Amino acid sequence: MALSIPGIDAEHLFALVGGLGFALLMWRYDNRFRKGAKMHDHVAEIGRDLDPAIPPRCLGCGSHHASHPVKVRRFLHGVSPITVAMDPSYKRRFTFGCCLDCARPIRRRRRLGRFSMVAGYLFGVHIALSIIVAATARGSYQAAAKILPHYRLGWLFNVATWPFEMIIGTFLVGLGFWMTLYSPYVTVLDTGGRTIFFRFRNQHYRDAFAELNGEGAT
């Protein structure tokens, strides 16, 4: 028996359920940070306008040999693109210190992320160039479309491949952006409110960070 609601077709119902499900997942994710901040469990909450003090120790292992700076960007939930464009504080990064062993995997992951984003942009550039050539040099485009298949390069000017290139390119750019944003040692969450949440993997580092930023005084 198919599920149906009078006045709503199946496609709109599916979109509504999917949207509500995604919103619920985001709410649960944000709520984990709020609960962790209240319980002082790996999460510290500081004011948006504060310039956070950073403990002089490694973000990953907690050692005092934190000679390698690692910049961390924030995850934005519930903040409109217009707000981000108008308020530069949303783009501010936070610099933590890491020892060499802890900094290496972050830098390696971010390097791979940048390569992934470049590969994704190349798909978009290819589509854009194909459109430009087709619009401004139709004769050359038609000649290339006839010659290239003989060299197994017909896909370069095959319109049928564009949807797949758009999907793959978008995926690679999104994956690369996440890899450059992600850090295994700290996650910064900004929901647009008065405070920002910092979730640390190292509980001792979290306690030192919270103490430096006035948690014990409140």
Order of alpha helices (4+ residues) and beta strands (2+ residues): alpha-beta-beta-beta-alpha-beta-alpha-alpha-alpha-beta-beta-alpha
